[in-house]
C-alpha cells in the first residue's frame, strides 16, 4: 500500500488493490483499525463479501459520463483491449 500511496495522489482513501488472501487480510486490518465512523465502498464489487468490516459500511454507486473532447475512455483503453 505504501507504493500505491507514493505512486498516486489519492488523498485520504484506502484503495482496494489486489484480492489475494494476504492482501485481503491486510485490507481488512487497515479498514478495521482506521478511526472512521463509516466505510464507503466505491468499488465494482461489494467488499463486504470478501472482508469483515467492524463498522457501518455502505456502497456508493456511480456512472461514468464523459465530457466531449479527447481523449475518451475508448481512446485510452483501445491499445490494451
Secondary structure, DSSP 4 states (H G I P E B T S, - for coil): -HHHHHHS---S-------SHHHHHHHHHHHHHS--S-EEE-SSS-GGGTS--SS-EEE------PPSSSS-HHHHHTTT-
